[in-house]
Amino acid sequence: MRLEELSSYEIIERRRIEDLNSESFLMRHKKTGARVALLSNDEENKVFSIGFRTPPKNSTGVAHIIEHTVLCGSKNFPVKDPFVELVKGSLNTFLNAMTYPDKTVYPVASCNDADFQNLMHVYLDAVFYPNIYKTDKIFKQEGWHYEMEDESSDLTINGVVYNEMKGAFSSADDVLTREIMNSLYPDITYGIESGGDPDVIPELTYEEYLDFHRSYYHPSNSYIYMYGNMDMAEKLDYIDKNYLSKFDRIDVDSRIGVQKAFEEPRLVKKAYPVLPEDEIKKNTYLSYNCSVGSTLDKKLYIAFDILDYALCSAPGAPIKKALIDKGIGQDVYSDYDNGIQQPIFSIVAKNADSDQKDEFVKTIREVLQEQVEKGIDKKSLLAGLSYDEFKYREADFGRFPKGLLYGLQVFDSWLYDDNSPWLNVEANDTFAQLKKEAEGRYFEDLVQKYLLDNPHRTVVMLEPKQGLTEEKDEALKNKLKSYRDSLSEEEIKTIVKETKELREFQDAEDAPEDLAKIPLLTLADMKKESEKFIYELRDAAGTKVLFHDIFTNGIAYISFVFDMQTLDPELLPYASSLKKVLGMLNTENYEYGDLYNEINIRTGGISGAISTYTDSQDVKTFQTKFEISVKVLHENMNYAFDLVKEILTKTKFDDVNRLKEIFSEQYARLQSDLASSGHQSAALRAMGYVSPAASVSDSTSGIGYFRHLEKILKALDTEDGAKELIATLKSLCKLIFRPENLLVDITGTEKEYAGIEDETKKFVPSLYTDEVKKGSLDITTVKKNEGFKTAGQVQYVCRAGNFASKGFKYSGALRVLKVMMSYDYLWKFIRVQGGAYGCMSSFAKNGDAAFVTYRDPNLKNSIDVFEKAADYLESFDDDDRAILQYIIGAISDLDTPKTPSAKGSYGLTAYLCNAKMENIQKNRDELLATTKETIRGLAEYVKAFMSDECLCVIGSAEKIEESSDLFDNVEQLIGR
């Protein structure tokens, strides 16, 4: 069947989009008016999504709660959590749902045709026929509910979204982003918190919640998108016959209003929480924010991303430099949000002072005016354009399917114009136009119009308030106590009864016949063979060159991999500091701003990393590498080598002020990352108590490195400290960047490889050969069990250890255990019953293992759940279907499609880890052969790593102080 033969749909437009190598179709379902956009191509990784315009009218989080709850059972799949059943037993390459300020989107992706069909079926059933109308317990679990264990208990509030948003409202960066949008668009949906304000979420009633679904989750308000290599006509026919045809067209008023432009700029002041002991000075966020046109202006859509780079984001950019030079903020950056109808351009100074507000605004406007009058640096504009165009053409989104990212970007125009889904994803012509515009006054005129003369702008000040969390907690306790005191004895009994009933609902097992309705692949659908790693070791005049013969569409992915085994352990954090400053300082031939522009004009970017590689034959042994990676078109390869040479061997380290700028900015950013990604920070820290490899990672990127940054910034305030730091950075260059330490790694075809050996031969003589004192990277681990206090209202709890040190060898079945733990045992007790937003587990080949929670209202309760995990496994008695699900979920995680650069990285890792294909295949065979008995046996692995009793918690000061007996050390995460 051809699309033209589908009588239930009309084709509005069909045309070839060369930029995306796709045939595009814009269609509409005749009966309901459902909108359809298709990109047909040869991509194996297929994507389906259905989205709805969902503008909320208040901040109860109703759109967010609906997003969670429609995935908790539906007409054809009446189990409590089809989403988790799919995660456990699907070959999906993406499976999630997202709530935005004006839309909710449900995307899935898979390379397997049958699996893709299953995912599409379950998601369509979920959005159109959810079980939310059958019971309010789904709403209570995912949204919010009052909780009392017995009649003498305190009254509390729990719920997954409620706790998730308590975590989001504890992050200053999240609060700032939200307040900026609210400040510019106070009269429309963007002035409302679609995710939900924790203070307002409990105002949402069950009926209001159901009314929201009735209003917006209808085909007439839907947007259906598909991408990839599939029979599009067959899929659309299925969607029509099984879903769309069951509905009649209705009028849905989901239009996104347009904010009337301000007559004059506005000032908004808000507070964010810090601990009572935290410093107030240099802790304010200042932001200058402008509404900039429409996302339907395709030139503007990209142009302001270029201005973001040229004016502020690039090192040495004029606004960043002017503010930093005046001491206004430690981290200055700009941000362009073009994913809403009225985009926002913001300039932010983080870690500033409140009394600098006027100077902040004055400085920005003076610099902008100067840029208009004198002209924006053409090289900066060209660099920004070249970088964005390279990323667009490369279309490498890591683990995320490119069709998924295109689909989300499609909404940036389609949501506001039914006839323009491709407006912003078809960009080659726009880049060509903007290159011409850069030669004239186009960008300067944009600055004048939108950033200087535009009255529709705000200044948002986010000021720290000591004890705000404690105030809010106390106010909530008093409010709940007052409400409890107002309740009759009968009403209290009702809450206790409903708490018990919700727990019983959560504990109840799904009926086997209902579980059987969730579509499931078979073992026969699983690939039996492991993906082969690709590499060939070659030689360039004595230097090892690792070549990965992979098609890359003309891009060469090159890594300069330097061994770090001759460093003493105390130098590791300094090596991470070196990684940060390389390319950000002046060199012999470039000012640092010019260098950054040159990199982005000539290449697709240069980045650094410090990585550890465990020997697969001896897991107690690992290597630590300093890697400089560059992606470049083959014809520009010589520039890539020259620029890396310049950075590694000609950097000038003696600009103390510039070093302060770099490390202050890094400190400010890591400060936010540690708190917002507390699960990762806690896991790295806890595993580092017993694992040398994890200890290296913590000291180069985690809490350990953050503590090092604190010391560096203090050292830079003294002449002797600055001299010592500069000397250390110089000596590290001579110790690391040496010919004998180098491996050159290249991913591409023989065409991209051509010239690599000649360039390597020219490159190596520039490296250091000075006589140096070499050390040894012998790591001694120390168990600390730490609690890191924040002003947040939730916790990130980690128990970690190492099973290999107890004599247990890695088995592929541990991948099955990871799926089980994350989406069965931990999911049930940490997320469903405990109310945490997330939970995860990990089991690495070197024996490092961990259980972790994310945005968790609990602490001790979660540790108790971890403690009982081995008991659960010992008595594990699920049926064969459940085990098959876990196996499929594990294979799905293992077989995520790799981009060309990721395939190269896979080969590099195999080489450096001394991996043998037979062992990788053995692990896969173990995974596929997992049985009930296998899983019971894995209880010993859990006991082994849990016996190390390594604990790290990041979270609420009150919760950590309450449980201080669990820790050897308790301290503030930030600003000790």
N, C-alpha and C positions, 0 to 999 in steps of 0.2 A: 504494500500500500504506500502511495505517495502522499505527502502532506496536502497537495492540491486536491486529493480525493476525499479528504475528511470533511464530511458534510456538516459536522457540528462546530467547525471552526471557520473563520474567515482569515485569509492572509492579507494583512495590511501592507506589508512590505517584504520583499525578498531581494537580497543583494549580497555580493561577495565582499567580505572585509579582509583585504590582503594583510592589513596590520596584524590580524589575529589568525591568519591562515584558515579562515572559516567561512562557511555559508551562513548568513544570518537570516532569520525569519522573525518578523513581528506579526503576532496573530492575536485574535480575540475569540473567546468562546461565545458562540452566538446566543445561547440561552441565558447565560448568567452574566456575560460581560467580563469574565475572568481574563486578565491580560496574560499573554504568553510571549516570551522572548527566547529564541533558540540560537545556539552557536554550534553548528554541525562541522566536525573536523575529524582528524584521525587520532585524537588524543585517547589513549587507553583509560586514563583516569577520569571517569565520567562524574558529572556533578548534576544534582537536582536540588532546587530549593523552592520553597513556597514562602512568600512573605505577605504581610498585611500592613497597611497604614494604621498605626495604633496611637493616635495622639491622646495622651492622658489629660484629664481636666484637673487633677490634683496630684499631690506627692505621696499618695498611699502605696505607690508601687504596683498598682493593679496590672499594668502591662507586663511587668517583670514576673509577677506571681503567676499570671496566666501562662507565660512562656514556660515556667517550671512545671505547672500542673497539668497542662494538656498532654505532657509526655508521661503521665502517671496512669495510663490505662485508657482504653477506648472501646468502642462497640465491638469491633472484630478482634481486639487484643485486650481482653479484660483483666490482665494481670496488673499488679500494683505499680510496676515500673518497667514498661516495655523498653524504655531508653536504655536502662542498664542491661536488660536481656540482650538487646542488640549489641551494646558495647562488648559484652562477654562473648557473643557468638556470631560476630559478623566480620567480614573482611574489609570493613569500611576503611577508607583512607581519611575520612573526616566525618564526624557525627556530632552535631551540637545544635544549639539554638542561641540566638542573641537578641537582646532587647536594646534598642537605640532610642534616642529622644523622640523619634516620630515613626518608628517602624519596628516590627518584630519579624525576624527571619529564621527559617528552619532549613538549613542546608545539610545535605548528605553527599558523600562521594565514595565511589568504589571502582576498582578495575574489573571486578567479577560481574558479569551480566546478571546472573541469577540473584546475587547479593544486592546489586543495585536496585533491581526490581523490588526485592523484599523491603529494602530501606525506604523506598519511595512509598510503598503501600502502607507501611506502619506510620510514617510521618503524615500522610494524607488523612489516614483514619484518626490520628491523634488530633489534628487541628480542627477537623470538621465534626468528629463524633467523640469528644473526650468524655471520660467518666465523671467529670467534675460536677455534673448535674445529679449524679446518683448518690453521692455522699459528700458531706462537708469536711470529712477527715483529710482529704487530699489538700484542700485549701488550708486547713489548720497546720498540717505537717510542713508544707512548703512555704506558706505565707506567714501566718502568725496564730498563736493561740495562748490563752491563759493556762497556766499549769500549776497544779497542787497535787502532791503525792498523797496527802491525807488532810484531814480537817484541821490539823494543828500546824500545817506547813505554811510558809510564806507564799504569797501569790507572786508568780513570776510570769514572764513572757518568753516564749520560744518559737522557733520557726526558721527554716533554712534561709529564706530571703531576708528575713528580719536580721539574722546574724551576719549574713553576707554584707548587708548594707551598713551594719554597725562597723564592720571592718573597713568598708569604703569610706565612711564618714570619719574614720580615725586617721586617714591618710591626708596630709596637708595638700599634696599635689592633686589628689582626686577632688578635694574640697575646692581648690582654686579653679580647676577646669569647670566644675559645675557652677561656681559663682560667676565666672566670666560669662558663660552662656546665659545664665539667669539675668545678669545685669544688662545685657544688650537686648534681650527679648522678653521683657517682663510680662507682656500682655498676651503672649501666644504660648504654644506648647513647650517651646524651648525655655520658658521661664519656670518650668515645672520639673521635678526630679522623677523621671520615668522609672528609674530603678527602685525608688522608694526612699523616703526619709524615715529613719527608724523612729523618730518622734511622732510621725504621722501614720505609719503603716498600721498601727492598731486601731485606727479610725475606720479602716476598710471593712465593710460588712460583706457577708457571704453573698447576699442578693446583689449588691453593687458590683461585686466581682463577676457574678454570672451575667449581669446585664452588659458588662464590657465585652465579654466573649460573644454574646448574642449580637451585639452591635457591629463588631468589627471582623469576626472570624466567619466570613461568608465569601463564597466565590466571587461575588460582585465587587468585593474589596481586595481581591487577591492578585498576586503577581507570581507567575510560575516561570521558572527559568531552568533551562537544561543546556548542558555543554558536553561535547565529546563525541566519541564514535559509538553511535547507537542507532537503532531504528526509531527515529523521532516520531514518525507517524503512528507506529505501534504504541509507543508510550502515551501519546496524546489521546489515542483512541481508548486506551485503558483508563486514563484519568477521567475522560468524559463518561464512559459507561459505568464506572464504579463510584464516581464521586460527583463531578460537576452536574451531570444530567439529573441528579436527585434534587437539585435546587432550582428555584426560579429567581430571575433577576429582581433585585431590590435596590432602592436608592440608599446608599451609605454615605453619609456626610462625614468623610474622614479627611477633608481638605486641611492642609497645613496652612494656617494663617500667615500673613506677612506682617511683621512688626512695622508699625508706622515709624518713620525716621524721627530721631530725637531733634528737638529744636536747639538743644545745647548739650554739651557733654555732661556726664553724671559721675559722681563719686560714690563708691560703695565700700563700706568697711565691714569686715566680718572677722570673727575670731576662730582660731583653731586650737586644739588642745595640746599642751605640753605638760610635762610632769611638774609638780610644785618645786622641785629642785633645779629644773631646767633654766638655762639662761634665756632672758627675754631679748637682750641686745643682739643685734645681727641675726634676727630670726623672723623678720617680716618678709612677706612676699609682696612685691609691687608689680602691678601689671597695667599696661596701656593697651586697650582693646578696641578694635574697629570692626564694624559690620562692613563687609566688602562685596557688595553686589549680589549676584545670583550664581548658584552652582550650574545654572544653565548657560552661562557664558563660558564656552569651552576654552577660549584663550585665557581668560581670567583664572580659570580653574587651575591651569598650570603656571601661569605667569606669577601668581603670588607665592607659589612654591619656590620659584627662582628668586624672588625678592626676599623670601625667608632666608635663603642661603646667602645672597649678596649683601644684605643689610645687617644681618645679625648672627646667623647660625655658624657661618664659617669662622675659623680662627682669624682674628685680626679684622673682622668685619667692622664697619665704622660705628654702629650703635653699640655693639658688644664692647669694643675697645674704649669708647668714650665713657660708658658707664663704669667699666672696670677701673679705668684710670682715675675716676673720681671716687672710687671706693663704694660705689652703689651696687651692692650685691656681690656674693661670691660666685654665683652661677648666673650668667645672663644668657638668655636664649629667646628665640621667637618660635611661634607655633602657628600653623595655618590649618584650620579645620574646614575642609570643603566637603564634608560628608553630610551637611545639612543644607536646607534650602537657601538660607542666608549665611554664607561662610563668615568665619571669624579669623582675623589676623591679630595676634597678641605678641607683645614684647614683655618679657618677664625678668625681673631681677629678684633672685632668690637669696635669702640670708642677707637682707638689707635692714635698714632701720626705718621706723615709721616716719621720723622727722625728715627723711630724705625724699619724701613723696614729691614735693614741689620741684626739687632739683632733678629728680628722675624724669618727670614730664618735660621740664624745660630742656634738659639735655637731649632727650629723644627728638623733640621738635626742632631744636637747633641743628642736629645732625641731619634730620630728614630734609630740612630746608636747604642745607648745604649740598646734599646729594642732588636735589632738584636743580639747584643753580649751577653747580660745577659738573654735574653728570655722574651717574653711577659708574663705577669702574667696569669697563667693558670686559676685562678679563674675568672678573668675578661673575658677571652675567653669563659669559660663555661657559665658565666652569660649572655653574649651576645647571645650565641647560644641558651640557654634555653629560654630566652625572645622571640627571633625571632621564635623559634619552637612552643612555646605556642601560640603566635599570629597566626601562620600559621594554627595550628590545630583548634584553636577556630573559626577562620574565621568570626569574628564579626566586621562588618564594619559600625555599627550604622544604620543610615537611608538608607545607600546605599546597594542595592542588592549585595550579594556576587558574583553572576554571572556577574555583571557589572565589579567588580574589577578584577575578573579572566580574563574577556574579554580584559580589558585594558592591563593587564600583559601579555597576550598571544602575544600582538603586540611587546613586548620587544624581542622576538625571531623570530616570524613569519614574520615580516616585512623584515627581513634580510636573512631568510632561509625559503623558501616555505614549506619545509618538517618538520619544527620544531616548531609548534605552542605551544606544551605542555612543552617545554624544561624547562621553569622557574616556571611553576605552579605546576609541579609534583616534590615535594621537600623533601619528607620524607627520601628517600635514600641519598640525598645530605646532609641533617642534620646528618645522621648517619656517613657518610664518614668524615664530618668536625669534628665531635667529636673525631674520631680516629686521624685525622690530627693534632688536637690541642695538642695531646700528643707528637708530634714530632716537626719538624722545619718548617712545611708548612707555617704557618702565618708569621714567621720571614723571610722566603725566599721571600714571597710576598712583604713585606716591603722593603727588599733589592732591589728587582727587579724593583718594580713600583714606590716607593716613594724616593729611594736614588739614584740608578744608572740610572734611567730613564731620558734621556735628554728632553723627550717630556713633558715638564712642564713649567708653567708660574708663575710669581708673578704678581698679579693684585692689584694695589693700587687705591682705589676709594677715592678721596680727596674732601672735602667740598669746595665749591666756593660760597662766599657770592654774592647775587644778580644775580646768573646765570639765574634763572627764569625770572627776570626782563630783563636781557640782551636778552634772547630768545624771550620774549614777544615783546620787542622793535624792535628786528631784524625782527620778523614776521610782526609787524605793518608797518615798513618801507618797507619791501618787498611787502606787499599787497598794500600799498599806491603807491609805485613806479609802480607796475603792473597796478593799477587802473588808474594812470595818463597816462599810455601808451595806454589805451584803447580808442577806438573811441567812439563817442556818440552812435553809433549804437550797438557797443559791450556792452556798459554799459546797454543799453536798453534790450539787449538779456539776460544778467545776471539777471536783475530785473524781466524780463518776466519768465525766468526759475525758479527763486525763488518762484514766484507766482504760477507757474504751479506745482511745487513740493508740495507746501502747499495745493493746490487744490487736488492733487493726494492723499495726506495724509488725507485730510478732507473727501474725497469721501467715501460714504458708499459702502460696497460690495453688489452686487446684491443678493437678497434673494435666487435666484436659485443657485448661486455659493456657498453661505454659506451652502445651503442644501446638497452640495456634500461632505462636510466634514463629515465623518462617526460619528455618535453620538449614544451613548447608550440611554437607557430609564430609567425612574424611577424604572421600574420593575427590572432592572439590579442592583439596589443599595441595599445593605444590610440594612434592616430596623432596626435591633437590634444593639445596641451599644456593643462594645467589653467589656466583663465583666472584672473587675479587680479581681485579685486573691490575697488574703491574709488571713492569720489566725493569730490572736494574741495569742501567747503562753507566758509561764512564765518560767523563770529560776531563782528560788530562789529570787523572787521579782523583777527581771529585765525583762522588756518587750522584747519579741522576736517576730518580725513580720516575718512570714514564707510564702513564695510564692512557692507553690508546682508546679514547672514547670520543664520540662525535659531540662537538660543543658549538656548532654553528659559527665557527670562526673565532671563538674566544679561547684564549689560553689562560688556564688557571695555574698560577705558579706560586709555590711556597718555598721560602728559604728556611730550612729547618736546622736550627743550631742546638747541639747537645749542651746541657747545663750540668752535667754530672760533676764538673770540677768546681762548682760553687759550694761554699759552706752554707748550711741551712739558714743562718741568720741573714744571708744576702738575698734570699728568695723574695721577700716583700720589696726589696730595692729593685730587683729585676722586674717586678710588676710595675713599679714606678717608672723604670726606664722604658718599658713598653708604652706607657701612657704619654711620655714626653717626646718620643721619637716621632718626627713628622710635625710636631707642634712648636718646635723651636727654630730659631734662625740656623742656617747652615752657612758654609763658606760661600755658596753661590746664590742663596735665596733668603729673603725675608720670609718668616714663617707663613704669613698670609699668602704670599706669592707661591710658595712651595705647595700649599694646600690647593690653590687654584690649578697649578701645573699638574698636580696629581689627578685632579678631576677632569682636566681637559684631555690628558694623555691616556688615562686608564679608567677602569670602572671602580677604582678605589684601592687603597692599600690599608691593610689592617694588621694588628698584632695579636698574638695569643700565647699563653703559657699553658702547655698541656702535659698530662701524664699518660704514659703508655705502659700497661702491665704486661710482663712476659707471660704468654699463655702457657708456656712449659714450666714456669716457676713463678707462681703468683706472688711470692714474697719479693720479687724483683720488679722494679719499674724504672722507666726512663722519664726524665723531665726535659721538655723541649721548648725553646723559644722560637716561635714561628712568625715570620713576616709573609703575609699572603697578598697577592696582587692579581687582579683579573684585567686582561688587556686584549684588545684585538691583535691578531697575529702581526699585523703590519706595524704595530707600535711596541713590539716586544723590547726593542733596544731602549726605548724610553723607560720602560718598566725597570729594567736592570739598572739604568743610570740613576733613576730616582731612588731606588732602594739603596744603591751604593752611596748616594748623597746623604741619605738619612742615617745609615749605619756608621759611616766613617767620617762624615764632615759636619756633624751636628755640633753647635756651640752651646755648651751647658751653663755658661757663666752669667746668664741673665736672671738674676735672683728674682726680680719682680715678675718676670714671665713665669718662672717656676711656681711662684706663689699663686699666680692666676690659675695655672693648670691644676695644681693640687687642691686649691680651694674649690674650683669647679667640680673636680672629681669627688671631693669630700661631700659636697652638697648633693651630688647625684647618687652617690652610694648610700648616703644617709636615707634618701627616699627609697632606694631599691631594697635595702636591708629590711625596712619596715613593711613595704608593700609585698615583697616576696619572702616573707618571714619563714615560710616552710622550707625554701631552698637554703636560706641562711642557717636555720637551725639544724637541718640535716647535715650540711657540710661541716658545721662546727662539731656536732655530736659524733659523726663518723671519724673526724680528725682526732678524737681522743684515743683511738686504737689503731687507726689506719694511717700509715705514713703518706700514702698517695692522697688521701682526703685532707690530711694536714697540710700538704703542699698547696692544694686548691684553696683551703681556707686562708692560708697566709698570703695568697696571691690574688684572691678575689672575694673573700668572705669577711666575716667579722674580724678575723685576725689581720687582714689587710686594712680594714677600716681603722683599727687601733694603730696600725703603722702610720696611716695618713695623719692621724692626730699628732703623732710624734714628729713627723716631717714638717707639718705646719708650724709647730712650736720651734723646731730647729731653724727654720728659715727666718725666724724673727731675730736670730743672733748671727753675728758675722762668722763666728767659729762654726756654728751649726750649718750655715749655708755652705761654707767652704768644704766641710766634711761631706755633706750630701753631694755636692758637685764632684768632688774627688771620687766618691763611691760610684757615681753614675759613669764617670770616665773609665774607671778601672774595670767596671762590669763590661763595658764595650770591648775592652782589650781581652777580657777573660772569655767572653761568649762568642764574639764575632770573629772567629778564627777559621782558617782553611780546614784544619783537622776536625772541626766541629760540624762542618756544613754537609747537608744533604739537600740537593735541589729536587723539588717535586713538581712535575708538570702533567696537567690533564688536558688532553686535546688529541687530535689525530696526528699522523705523521706530518701533515701540512703545518699544524701549529708547532710541532716539535722542531721543525726545520729552523736552524739558527740557535737553538737552545744551548748546544754544546759550545758553539763559538762565543756566545754571550757569557756563558759560565766561565770559560777560559779567561775572558777579559775581566770578569768580575772578581774572581778569586784573588788575584794579586793585590787588590785594593784592601783586602781584609787584614786584620792585625796579626803580626807575627812577633810582637815584642815579647821579651821574656817576662813571664808573670808567675806569681805565686799561686799555685792551684790548690784548691781544697777538695772536699769530698761531701757529696750530698747525702750524708747519713742522718736520717730523721729519727729523733727520739720522741715518741708520743707520750702525752700526759693526760690522764683522765681528770676532767674538771667538773663535770655536771653543773652547768650554769643556767641561771635564770636571768634573762635580759629584760629589764622593765621598759615599757613604752607607755605613752599616753593613750594607747589604743584600748578598745573595749573587748577585743577578742584575742585568742592565743594561737600560736603555731607551736605544736608540741611534737617533739621527735624523740623516739627511743631507737638507738642504733648500736651496732656491734659488728663483729666479723666472725663468720662461721668457718672460714678456711683455717684460721689459727687454731681451731679445735679439731682439725683433721678431716673436715668435710670437703669433698671436691665438688666443684660446680657441676650442676646438671641442667640440661635444657628444660627439665620439668619445673625449674624455678620460675621460668617465664609464665608457666601456667599458674603457679602459686601467686605471682604478682597480680594477675588478672583476678584470681579468686579473692585475694585479700582486699584489693582496691575496690572491687565491685560486688562483693558478697559480704564477707564478714565485717570488714571495716565500714563499708557502705551502710550496712544495716545498723550497726551500733554507734558509729561515730556521726554519720550524716543523718540518717533517717530518724533515729531515736535521740541522738545527742544534739542535733540541730546544727552541726558544723557545715560550712559550705563545701568543704572538700576533705578527702583523705586519700593517701597514696602509700605505696610500699615500693621498695626496690631491693634487688638481689643481684649484685655485680659479680663478674667472673673472678675478681680477686677476693671475694668473700665479704666485701662491704655490704651491709644490709641495714634497712631502716623502715620503721613505720612513722608516718608523719600526718599531722592534721593541718587544715587550712581554714582560717577564720572560724575558729572553734570557740564556743562560749565556755567550754569546760577545760579542765586541766587534769586533776586527779582522776576524774571519771574516764578520761580518754586513756590515761596510763593503765588503768584497770582493764580496759578493753584490750590493750596491747598485751598485757600479762596473761590473758586467758586465750590468746590466739593459738598457742601450741595445743592446749586442751581441746579446742575446737577441731583442730586438724587431726588429732589422735582419734577422735570419734567421728570423723567425717564419713557421711553415709549418703551423699547425693547419688542420684541415678546416673546412668550412662549418658543421658541427654545433657545433663548439667555439665558433666566432665567434658563432653564434646564441645559445649559452648565455650568453656574456658580455654580449650585447646585452640579453637578457631580464633578467639580473641587474642591469644598469644601469637598466633601466626600472623594475624592482621597487623599487630604492632611490629613484628619482625620484618614483615614484607612491605612496609611502606615504600611506595615508589620513590626512587632516588633521582634527583636532578643530575646532570653531568658532573657538576662540581662535587655533589655528595658522593657519587660513585668513585670519584678520584680520592676523596677523603677516606672512604671505606677501604680502598686499596692501600693508602698510606698507613692507616691504622693497622691493617693486617700485617703489613711489612714490619712496622715498628714494634708490634706486639708479638712478633714471631709466630703468627697464627698459621696453623696447618688446616688445609681445606678438609682433611679427613676428620679433624676434631670439630670443626664448625658443623659438618654434616652429622657427626655423632650427636652433638647437642640438639640438632633439629630432630633427629630420629628419637631422641629421648623425650622431646617435647610431644611429638606425635604419638608416642607410645604411652603417655601418661594414663595411669589407671587410678582407681580408688585407693588401691594399696600404695601406689607411688605417693599420692598426696598425703596419706597417713604417715608415710615414712619421712616426709618433709617437715613434720613436727619437730624432728630432732635438729634440723637446720635452724628453725625459729628459736628453739630452746638455746641452741649454741650462741646465736648472736645476741639474744636477749640476756644471756648470762653475763655479758660484759657490762650490763646496767649503765649504759651511756645515755644520759638525758640532757637535752637542751631545750629550753622553752623561751620563746620571745612572745611578750604579751603584756596584758594589763598588770600594772604595778600592784594593784590590790590582790589579784589572783595569785601572783607570784609570791607576794609577801605571806599570803595565807598558807602557801605550801613551801615555805622557805626551808623546811626540814628535808626536802627532797634534794636540795642543792648544796654543793660545796662552796659555791660562790654566787652571790646575787649582786647585780649592778645595773645601772642604766645603760641602755643600748646606745643612746645618743647623749653627748654632752656630759660626760662623767665629771 
